Amino acid sequence: MSTEAETIYDRVSALEEEVAVLRSEVDLLKRALRNKIARHEISMIKEGKDVESIID
């Protein structure tokens, strides 16, 4: 095994960084979806429709 070869520890570290980035992206998408749902609920309320929020 050469010194330039990727070790298992290097690979695990890289994968952990990828997971952190993906979690951040998922959180961003969740916030965007919540905002979209909230805007939709507001527009329904303005139209006089009963709305039961699905957002916690």
CHARMM-style PDB file with segment names, atoms N, HN, CA, C and O in Angstrom:
ATOM      1  N   MET     1       0.850  -1.180   0.000  1.00  0.00      PROA
ATOM      2  CA  MET     1       0.000   0.000   0.000  1.00  0.00      PROA
ATOM      3  C   MET     1       0.892   1.237   0.000  1.00  0.00      PROA
ATOM      4  O   MET     1       1.754   1.381   0.867  1.00  0.00      PROA
ATOM      5  N   SER     2       0.690   2.129  -0.965  1.00  0.00      PROA
ATOM      6  HN  SER     2      -0.010   2.012  -1.669  1.00  0.00      PROA
ATOM      7  CA  SER     2       1.524   3.333  -1.041  1.00  0.00      PROA
ATOM      8  C   SER     2       1.021   4.395  -0.075  1.00  0.00      PROA
ATOM      9  O   SER     2      -0.108   4.335   0.412  1.00  0.00      PROA
ATOM     10  N   THR     3       1.875   5.355   0.185  1.00  0.00      PROA
ATOM     11  HN  THR     3       2.792   5.404  -0.211  1.00  0.00      PROA
ATOM     12  CA  THR     3       1.493   6.436   1.103  1.00  0.00      PROA
ATOM     13  C   THR     3       0.433   7.338   0.497  1.00  0.00      PROA
ATOM     14  O   THR     3      -0.253   8.055   1.226  1.00  0.00      PROA
ATOM     15  N   GLU     4       0.284   7.318  -0.829  1.00  0.00      PROA
ATOM     16  HN  GLU     4       0.841   6.736  -1.420  1.00  0.00      PROA
ATOM     17  CA  GLU     4      -0.718   8.144  -1.492  1.00  0.00      PROA
ATOM     18  C   GLU     4      -2.100   7.488  -1.498  1.00  0.00      PROA
ATOM     19  O   GLU     4      -3.100   8.141  -1.796  1.00  0.00      PROA
ATOM     20  N   ALA     5      -2.150   6.225  -1.176  1.00  0.00      PROA
ATOM     21  HN  ALA     5      -1.337   5.694  -0.935  1.00  0.00      PROA
ATOM     22  CA  ALA     5      -3.424   5.513  -1.186  1.00  0.00      PROA
ATOM     23  C   ALA     5      -4.317   6.036  -0.067  1.00  0.00      PROA
ATOM     24  O   ALA     5      -3.857   6.383   1.021  1.00  0.00      PROA
ATOM     25  N   GLU     6      -5.583   6.078  -0.368  1.00  0.00      PROA
ATOM     26  HN  GLU     6      -5.957   5.795  -1.252  1.00  0.00      PROA
ATOM     27  CA  GLU     6      -6.563   6.541   0.623  1.00  0.00      PROA
ATOM     28  C   GLU     6      -6.750   5.460   1.687  1.00  0.00      PROA
ATOM     29  O   GLU     6      -6.996   4.295   1.373  1.00  0.00      PROA
ATOM     30  N   THR     7      -6.632   5.861   2.931  1.00  0.00      PROA
ATOM     31  HN  THR     7      -6.432   6.807   3.186  1.00  0.00      PROA
ATOM     32  CA  THR     7      -6.852   4.902   4.014  1.00  0.00      PROA
ATOM     33  C   THR     7      -8.336   4.835   4.330  1.00  0.00      PROA
ATOM     34  O   THR     7      -9.113   5.690   3.904  1.00  0.00      PROA
ATOM     35  N   ILE     8      -8.714   3.825   5.070  1.00  0.00      PROA
ATOM     36  HN  ILE     8      -8.082   3.131   5.415  1.00  0.00      PROA
ATOM     37  CA  ILE     8     -10.115   3.683   5.481  1.00  0.00      PROA
ATOM     38  C   ILE     8     -10.523   4.878   6.347  1.00  0.00      PROA
ATOM     39  O   ILE     8     -11.672   5.316   6.299  1.00  0.00      PROA
ATOM     40  N   TYR     9      -9.597   5.395   7.124  1.00  0.00      PROA
ATOM     41  HN  TYR     9      -8.663   5.039   7.163  1.00  0.00      PROA
ATOM     42  CA  TYR     9      -9.893   6.541   7.982  1.00  0.00      PROA
ATOM     43  C   TYR     9     -10.134   7.807   7.156  1.00  0.00      PROA
ATOM     44  O   TYR     9     -10.997   8.624   7.479  1.00  0.00      PROA
ATOM     45  N   ASP    10      -9.349   7.947   6.083  1.00  0.00      PROA
ATOM     46  HN  ASP    10      -8.648   7.284   5.822  1.00  0.00      PROA
ATOM     47  CA  ASP    10      -9.571   9.082   5.178  1.00  0.00      PROA
ATOM     48  C   ASP    10     -10.945   8.981   4.534  1.00  0.00      PROA
ATOM     49  O   ASP    10     -11.665   9.972   4.416  1.00  0.00      PROA
ATOM     50  N   ARG    11     -11.295   7.784   4.125  1.00  0.00      PROA
ATOM     51  HN  ARG    11     -10.711   6.979   4.221  1.00  0.00      PROA
ATOM     52  CA  ARG    11     -12.588   7.572   3.455  1.00  0.00      PROA
ATOM     53  C   ARG    11     -13.742   7.837   4.423  1.00  0.00      PROA
ATOM     54  O   ARG    11     -14.723   8.483   4.056  1.00  0.00      PROA
ATOM     55  N   VAL    12     -13.630   7.344   5.649  1.00  0.00      PROA
ATOM     56  HN  VAL    12     -12.833   6.819   5.947  1.00  0.00      PROA
ATOM     57  CA  VAL    12     -14.676   7.568   6.657  1.00  0.00      PROA
ATOM     58  C   VAL    12     -14.821   9.056   6.934  1.00  0.00      PROA
ATOM     59  O   VAL    12     -15.937   9.563   7.055  1.00  0.00      PROA
ATOM     60  N   SER    13     -13.708   9.750   7.034  1.00  0.00      PROA
ATOM     61  HN  SER    13     -12.802   9.338   6.935  1.00  0.00      PROA
ATOM     62  CA  SER    13     -13.742  11.190   7.274  1.00  0.00      PROA
ATOM     63  C   SER    13     -14.443  11.914   6.128  1.00  0.00      PROA
ATOM     64  O   SER    13     -15.263  12.804   6.356  1.00  0.00      PROA
ATOM     65  N   ALA    14     -14.117  11.532   4.905  1.00  0.00      PROA
ATOM     66  HN  ALA    14     -13.451  10.809   4.720  1.00  0.00      PROA
ATOM     67  CA  ALA    14     -14.752  12.154   3.739  1.00  0.00      PROA
ATOM     68  C   ALA    14     -16.250  11.869   3.724  1.00  0.00      PROA
ATOM     69  O   ALA    14     -17.048  12.753   3.413  1.00  0.00      PROA
ATOM     70  N   LEU    15     -16.630  10.649   4.055  1.00  0.00      PROA
ATOM     71  HN  LEU    15     -15.982   9.931   4.307  1.00  0.00      PROA
ATOM     72  CA  LEU    15     -18.053  10.298   4.080  1.00  0.00      PROA
ATOM     73  C   LEU    15     -18.792  11.055   5.169  1.00  0.00      PROA
ATOM     74  O   LEU    15     -19.938  11.460   4.973  1.00  0.00      PROA
ATOM     75  N   GLU    16     -18.149  11.250   6.320  1.00  0.00      PROA
ATOM     76  HN  GLU    16     -17.218  10.921   6.479  1.00  0.00      PROA
ATOM     77  CA  GLU    16     -18.779  12.019   7.395  1.00  0.00      PROA
ATOM     78  C   GLU    16     -19.026  13.454   6.952  1.00  0.00      PROA
ATOM     79  O   GLU    16     -20.061  14.038   7.276  1.00  0.00      PROA
ATOM     80  N   GLU    17     -18.083  14.019   6.218  1.00  0.00      PROA
ATOM     81  HN  GLU    17     -17.243  13.545   5.956  1.00  0.00      PROA
ATOM     82  CA  GLU    17     -18.257  15.378   5.704  1.00  0.00      PROA
ATOM     83  C   GLU    17     -19.401  15.433   4.694  1.00  0.00      PROA
ATOM     84  O   GLU    17     -20.177  16.389   4.690  1.00  0.00      PROA
ATOM     85  N   GLU    18     -19.510  14.419   3.843  1.00  0.00      PROA
ATOM     86  HN  GLU    18     -18.880  13.642   3.847  1.00  0.00      PROA
ATOM     87  CA  GLU    18     -20.607  14.371   2.874  1.00  0.00      PROA
ATOM     88  C   GLU    18     -21.956  14.268   3.576  1.00  0.00      PROA
ATOM     89  O   GLU    18     -22.924  14.908   3.165  1.00  0.00      PROA
ATOM     90  N   VAL    19     -22.020  13.465   4.631  1.00  0.00      PROA
ATOM     91  HN  VAL    19     -21.234  12.945   4.965  1.00  0.00      PROA
ATOM     92  CA  VAL    19     -23.260  13.320   5.389  1.00  0.00      PROA
ATOM     93  C   VAL    19     -23.650  14.652   6.017  1.00  0.00      PROA
ATOM     94  O   VAL    19     -24.826  15.018   6.009  1.00  0.00      PROA
ATOM     95  N   ALA    20     -22.685  15.375   6.555  1.00  0.00      PROA
ATOM     96  HN  ALA    20     -21.730  15.078   6.561  1.00  0.00      PROA
ATOM     97  CA  ALA    20     -22.967  16.682   7.161  1.00  0.00      PROA
ATOM     98  C   ALA    20     -23.523  17.654   6.119  1.00  0.00      PROA
ATOM     99  O   ALA    20     -24.453  18.407   6.410  1.00  0.00      PROA
ATOM    100  N   VAL    21     -22.969  17.644   4.928  1.00  0.00      PROA
ATOM    101  HN  VAL    21     -22.214  17.033   4.691  1.00  0.00      PROA
ATOM    102  CA  VAL    21     -23.457  18.524   3.855  1.00  0.00      PROA
ATOM    103  C   VAL    21     -24.879  18.126   3.463  1.00  0.00      PROA
ATOM    104  O   VAL    21     -25.744  18.986   3.292  1.00  0.00      PROA
ATOM    105  N   LEU    22     -25.116  16.833   3.322  1.00  0.00      PROA
ATOM    106  HN  LEU    22     -24.413  16.135   3.460  1.00  0.00      PROA
ATOM    107  CA  LEU    22     -26.453  16.368   2.951  1.00  0.00      PROA
ATOM    108  C   LEU    22     -27.484  16.718   4.015  1.00  0.00      PROA
ATOM    109  O   LEU    22     -28.605  17.106   3.685  1.00  0.00      PROA
ATOM    110  N   ARG    23     -27.121  16.587   5.280  1.00  0.00      PROA
ATOM    111  HN  ARG    23     -26.211  16.272   5.548  1.00  0.00      PROA
ATOM    112  CA  ARG    23     -28.052  16.956   6.361  1.00  0.00      PROA
ATOM    113  C   ARG    23     -28.384  18.436   6.289  1.00  0.00      PROA
ATOM    114  O   ARG    23     -29.533  18.831   6.487  1.00  0.00      PROA
ATOM    115  N   SER    24     -27.386  19.249   6.008  1.00  0.00      PROA
ATOM    116  HN  SER    24     -26.453  18.928   5.848  1.00  0.00      PROA
ATOM    117  CA  SER    24     -27.608  20.682   5.879  1.00  0.00      PROA
ATOM    118  C   SER    24     -28.565  20.982   4.727  1.00  0.00      PROA
ATOM    119  O   SER    24     -29.457  21.820   4.857  1.00  0.00      PROA
ATOM    120  N   GLU    25     -28.377  20.298   3.608  1.00  0.00      PROA
ATOM    121  HN  GLU    25     -27.653  19.616   3.503  1.00  0.00      PROA
ATOM    122  CA  GLU    25     -29.258  20.502   2.453  1.00  0.00      PROA
ATOM    123  C   GLU    25     -30.684  20.046   2.750  1.00  0.00      PROA
ATOM    124  O   GLU    25     -31.642  20.696   2.333  1.00  0.00      PROA
ATOM    125  N   VAL    26     -30.828  18.944   3.459  1.00  0.00      PROA
ATOM    126  HN  VAL    26     -30.050  18.416   3.797  1.00  0.00      PROA
ATOM    127  CA  VAL    26     -32.161  18.460   3.825  1.00  0.00      PROA
ATOM    128  C   VAL    26     -32.848  19.464   4.741  1.00  0.00      PROA
ATOM    129  O   VAL    26     -34.037  19.738   4.581  1.00  0.00      PROA
ATOM    130  N   ASP    27     -32.112  20.009   5.693  1.00  0.00      PROA
ATOM    131  HN  ASP    27     -31.145  19.785   5.823  1.00  0.00      PROA
ATOM    132  CA  ASP    27     -32.687  21.019   6.582  1.00  0.00      PROA
ATOM    133  C   ASP    27     -33.159  22.238   5.796  1.00  0.00      PROA
ATOM    134  O   ASP    27     -34.221  22.791   6.079  1.00  0.00      PROA
ATOM    135  N   LEU    28     -32.379  22.651   4.821  1.00  0.00      PROA
ATOM    136  HN  LEU    28     -31.516  22.202   4.591  1.00  0.00      PROA
ATOM    137  CA  LEU    28     -32.760  23.789   3.982  1.00  0.00      PROA
ATOM    138  C   LEU    28     -34.038  23.484   3.209  1.00  0.00      PROA
ATOM    139  O   LEU    28     -34.930  24.327   3.124  1.00  0.00      PROA
ATOM    140  N   LEU    29     -34.129  22.283   2.646  1.00  0.00      PROA
ATOM    141  HN  LEU    29     -33.404  21.598   2.715  1.00  0.00      PROA
ATOM    142  CA  LEU    29     -35.331  21.895   1.904  1.00  0.00      PROA
ATOM    143  C   LEU    29     -36.552  21.806   2.814  1.00  0.00      PROA
ATOM    144  O   LEU    29     -37.653  22.191   2.420  1.00  0.00      PROA
ATOM    145  N   LYS    30     -36.360  21.301   4.024  1.00  0.00      PROA
ATOM    146  HN  LYS    30     -35.466  20.989   4.344  1.00  0.00      PROA
ATOM    147  CA  LYS    30     -37.479  21.224   4.968  1.00  0.00      PROA
ATOM    148  C   LYS    30     -37.997  22.612   5.313  1.00  0.00      PROA
ATOM    149  O   LYS    30     -39.208  22.827   5.371  1.00  0.00      PROA
ATOM    150  N   ARG    31     -37.088  23.557   5.542  1.00  0.00      PROA
ATOM    151  HN  ARG    31     -36.104  23.383   5.494  1.00  0.00      PROA
ATOM    152  CA  ARG    31     -37.515  24.929   5.845  1.00  0.00      PROA
ATOM    153  C   ARG    31     -38.256  25.540   4.669  1.00  0.00      PROA
ATOM    154  O   ARG    31     -39.272  26.210   4.853  1.00  0.00      PROA
ATOM    155  N   ALA    32     -37.756  25.313   3.465  1.00  0.00      PROA
ATOM    156  HN  ALA    32     -36.931  24.768   3.315  1.00  0.00      PROA
ATOM    157  CA  ALA    32     -38.409  25.855   2.276  1.00  0.00      PROA
ATOM    158  C   ALA    32     -39.808  25.275   2.116  1.00  0.00      PROA
ATOM    159  O   ALA    32     -40.745  25.998   1.780  1.00  0.00      PROA
ATOM    160  N   LEU    33     -39.953  23.985   2.352  1.00  0.00      PROA
ATOM    161  HN  LEU    33     -39.192  23.397   2.625  1.00  0.00      PROA
ATOM    162  CA  LEU    33     -41.264  23.345   2.236  1.00  0.00      PROA
ATOM    163  C   LEU    33     -42.228  23.859   3.298  1.00  0.00      PROA
ATOM    164  O   LEU    33     -43.402  24.098   3.016  1.00  0.00      PROA
ATOM    165  N   ARG    34     -41.730  24.027   4.516  1.00  0.00      PROA
ATOM    166  HN  ARG    34     -40.776  23.833   4.745  1.00  0.00      PROA
ATOM    167  CA  ARG    34     -42.584  24.572   5.579  1.00  0.00      PROA
ATOM    168  C   ARG    34     -43.060  25.973   5.220  1.00  0.00      PROA
ATOM    169  O   ARG    34     -44.223  26.314   5.438  1.00  0.00      PROA
ATOM    170  N   ASN    35     -42.161  26.784   4.668  1.00  0.00      PROA
ATOM    171  HN  ASN    35     -41.216  26.508   4.491  1.00  0.00      PROA
ATOM    172  CA  ASN    35     -42.541  28.141   4.265  1.00  0.00      PROA
ATOM    173  C   ASN    35     -43.598  28.108   3.171  1.00  0.00      PROA
ATOM    174  O   ASN    35     -44.548  28.891   3.201  1.00  0.00      PROA
ATOM    175  N   LYS    36     -43.442  27.214   2.213  1.00  0.00      PROA
ATOM    176  HN  LYS    36     -42.671  26.578   2.189  1.00  0.00      PROA
ATOM    177  CA  LYS    36     -44.414  27.101   1.124  1.00  0.00      PROA
ATOM    178  C   LYS    36     -45.780  26.666   1.664  1.00  0.00      PROA
ATOM    179  O   LYS    36     -46.811  27.202   1.258  1.00  0.00      PROA
ATOM    180  N   ILE    37     -45.782  25.702   2.573  1.00  0.00      PROA
ATOM    181  HN  ILE    37     -44.944  25.267   2.903  1.00  0.00      PROA
ATOM    182  CA  ILE    37     -47.034  25.235   3.168  1.00  0.00      PROA
ATOM    183  C   ILE    37     -47.688  26.372   3.952  1.00  0.00      PROA
ATOM    184  O   ILE    37     -48.900  26.575   3.869  1.00  0.00      PROA
ATOM    185  N   ALA    38     -46.879  27.110   4.712  1.00  0.00      PROA
ATOM    186  HN  ALA    38     -45.895  26.945   4.779  1.00  0.00      PROA
ATOM    187  CA  ALA    38     -47.421  28.223   5.500  1.00  0.00      PROA
ATOM    188  C   ALA    38     -48.041  29.273   4.594  1.00  0.00      PROA
ATOM    189  O   ALA    38     -49.119  29.789   4.889  1.00  0.00      PROA
ATOM    190  N   ARG    39     -47.365  29.598   3.482  1.00  0.00      PROA
ATOM    191  HN  ARG    39     -46.489  29.179   3.242  1.00  0.00      PROA
ATOM    192  CA  ARG    39     -47.929  30.584   2.542  1.00  0.00      PROA
ATOM    193  C   ARG    39     -49.240  30.077   1.947  1.00  0.00      PROA
ATOM    194  O   ARG    39     -50.185  30.845   1.767  1.00  0.00      PROA
ATOM    195  N   HSD    40     -49.290  28.791   1.647  1.00  0.00      PROA
ATOM    196  HN  HSD    40     -48.522  28.167   1.794  1.00  0.00      PROA
ATOM    197  CA  HSD    40     -50.521  28.210   1.099  1.00  0.00      PROA
ATOM    198  C   HSD    40     -51.656  28.279   2.130  1.00  0.00      PROA
ATOM    199  O   HSD    40     -52.790  28.621   1.794  1.00  0.00      PROA
ATOM    200  N   GLU    41     -51.338  27.955   3.374  1.00  0.00      PROA
ATOM    201  HN  GLU    41     -50.417  27.678   3.647  1.00  0.00      PROA
ATOM    202  CA  GLU    41     -52.352  28.024   4.436  1.00  0.00      PROA
ATOM    203  C   GLU    41     -52.856  29.454   4.606  1.00  0.00      PROA
ATOM    204  O   GLU    41     -54.054  29.673   4.786  1.00  0.00      PROA
ATOM    205  N   ILE    42     -51.957  30.416   4.551  1.00  0.00      PROA
ATOM    206  HN  ILE    42     -50.984  30.238   4.405  1.00  0.00      PROA
ATOM    207  CA  ILE    42     -52.361  31.818   4.692  1.00  0.00      PROA
ATOM    208  C   ILE    42     -53.299  32.222   3.559  1.00  0.00      PROA
ATOM    209  O   ILE    42     -54.301  32.900   3.788  1.00  0.00      PROA
ATOM    210  N   SER    43     -52.973  31.806   2.346  1.00  0.00      PROA
ATOM    211  HN  SER    43     -52.159  31.255   2.160  1.00  0.00      PROA
ATOM    212  CA  SER    43     -53.844  32.162   1.219  1.00  0.00      PROA
ATOM    213  C   SER    43     -55.212  31.492   1.360  1.00  0.00      PROA
ATOM    214  O   SER    43     -56.223  32.086   0.986  1.00  0.00      PROA
ATOM    215  N   MET    44     -55.260  30.286   1.883  1.00  0.00      PROA
ATOM    216  HN  MET    44     -54.439  29.804   2.187  1.00  0.00      PROA
ATOM    217  CA  MET    44     -56.544  29.612   2.087  1.00  0.00      PROA
ATOM    218  C   MET    44     -57.363  30.327   3.158  1.00  0.00      PROA
ATOM    219  O   MET    44     -58.578  30.472   3.028  1.00  0.00      PROA
ATOM    220  N   ILE    45     -56.686  30.773   4.219  1.00  0.00      PROA
ATOM    221  HN  ILE    45     -55.698  30.655   4.325  1.00  0.00      PROA
ATOM    222  CA  ILE    45     -57.379  31.493   5.286  1.00  0.00      PROA
ATOM    223  C   ILE    45     -57.954  32.804   4.743  1.00  0.00      PROA
ATOM    224  O   ILE    45     -59.079  33.182   5.068  1.00  0.00      PROA
ATOM    225  N   LYS    46     -57.168  33.488   3.913  1.00  0.00      PROA
ATOM    226  HN  LYS    46     -56.254  33.181   3.648  1.00  0.00      PROA
ATOM    227  CA  LYS    46     -57.639  34.741   3.314  1.00  0.00      PROA
ATOM    228  C   LYS    46     -58.859  34.511   2.435  1.00  0.00      PROA
ATOM    229  O   LYS    46     -59.698  35.400   2.286  1.00  0.00      PROA
ATOM    230  N   GLU    47     -58.959  33.312   1.850  1.00  0.00      PROA
ATOM    231  HN  GLU    47     -58.278  32.590   1.971  1.00  0.00      PROA
ATOM    232  CA  GLU    47     -60.118  32.963   1.021  1.00  0.00      PROA
ATOM    233  C   GLU    47     -61.310  32.517   1.876  1.00  0.00      PROA
ATOM    234  O   GLU    47     -62.385  32.222   1.355  1.00  0.00      PROA
ATOM    235  N   GLY    48     -61.102  32.473   3.195  1.00  0.00      PROA
ATOM    236  HN  GLY    48     -60.229  32.712   3.619  1.00  0.00      PROA
ATOM    237  CA  GLY    48     -62.182  32.115   4.098  1.00  0.00      PROA
ATOM    238  C   GLY    48     -62.344  30.624   4.323  1.00  0.00      PROA
ATOM    239  O   GLY    48     -63.368  30.189   4.849  1.00  0.00      PROA
ATOM    240  N   LYS    49     -61.375  29.849   3.943  1.00  0.00      PROA
ATOM    241  HN  LYS    49     -60.543  30.203   3.515  1.00  0.00      PROA
ATOM    242  CA  LYS    49     -61.457  28.399   4.112  1.00  0.00      PROA
ATOM    243  C   LYS    49     -60.893  28.008   5.477  1.00  0.00      PROA
ATOM    244  O   LYS    49     -59.942  28.619   5.962  1.00  0.00      PROA
ATOM    245  N   ASP    50     -61.482  26.995   6.083  1.00  0.00      PROA
ATOM    246  HN  ASP    50     -62.255  26.499   5.689  1.00  0.00      PROA
ATOM    247  CA  ASP    50     -60.947  26.475   7.346  1.00  0.00      PROA
ATOM    248  C   ASP    50     -59.669  25.695   7.044  1.00  0.00      PROA
ATOM    249  O   ASP    50     -59.609  24.891   6.113  1.00  0.00      PROA
ATOM    250  N   VAL    51     -58.658  25.958   7.857  1.00  0.00      PROA
ATOM    251  HN  VAL    51     -58.707  26.611   8.613  1.00  0.00      PROA
ATOM    252  CA  VAL    51     -57.370  25.314   7.642  1.00  0.00      PROA
ATOM    253  C   VAL    51     -56.897  24.744   8.965  1.00  0.00      PROA
ATOM    254  O   VAL    51     -56.934  25.410   9.999  1.00  0.00      PROA
ATOM    255  N   GLU    52     -56.452  23.499   8.909  1.00  0.00      PROA
ATOM    256  HN  GLU    52     -56.422  22.958   8.069  1.00  0.00      PROA
ATOM    257  CA  GLU    52     -55.831  22.874  10.063  1.00  0.00      PROA
ATOM    258  C   GLU    52     -54.379  22.667   9.692  1.00  0.00      PROA
ATOM    259  O   GLU    52     -54.067  21.872   8.806  1.00  0.00      PROA
ATOM    260  N   SER    53     -53.488  23.378  10.365  1.00  0.00      PROA
ATOM    261  HN  SER    53     -53.741  24.024  11.085  1.00  0.00      PROA
ATOM    262  CA  SER    53     -52.080  23.358   9.985  1.00  0.00      PROA
ATOM    263  C   SER    53     -51.487  21.971  10.176  1.00  0.00      PROA
ATOM    264  O   SER    53     -51.804  21.264  11.133  1.00  0.00      PROA
ATOM    265  N   ILE    54     -50.615  21.600   9.237  1.00  0.00      PROA
ATOM    266  HN  ILE    54     -50.358  22.174   8.460  1.00  0.00      PROA
ATOM    267  CA  ILE    54     -49.904  20.336   9.361  1.00  0.00      PROA
ATOM    268  C   ILE    54     -48.460  20.583   9.788  1.00  0.00      PROA
ATOM    269  O   ILE    54     -47.673  19.646   9.922  1.00  0.00      PROA
ATOM    270  N   ILE    55     -48.122  21.856  10.000  1.00  0.00      PROA
ATOM    271  HN  ILE    55     -48.761  22.617   9.891  1.00  0.00      PROA
ATOM    272  CA  ILE    55     -46.776  22.216  10.433  1.00  0.00      PROA
ATOM    273  C   ILE    55     -46.744  22.257  11.953  1.00  0.00      PROA
ATOM    274  O   ILE    55     -47.620  22.833  12.598  1.00  0.00      PROA
ATOM    275  N   ASP    56     -45.714  21.632  12.507  1.00  0.00      PROA
ATOM    276  HN  ASP    56     -45.003  21.164  11.983  1.00  0.00      PROA
ATOM    277  CA  ASP    56     -45.540  21.639  13.979  1.00  0.00      PROA
ATOM    278  C   ASP    56     -45.095  22.986  14.459  1.00  0.00      PROA
ATOM    279  OT1 ASP    56     -44.898  23.180  15.659  1.00  0.00      PROA
TER     280      ASP     56
END
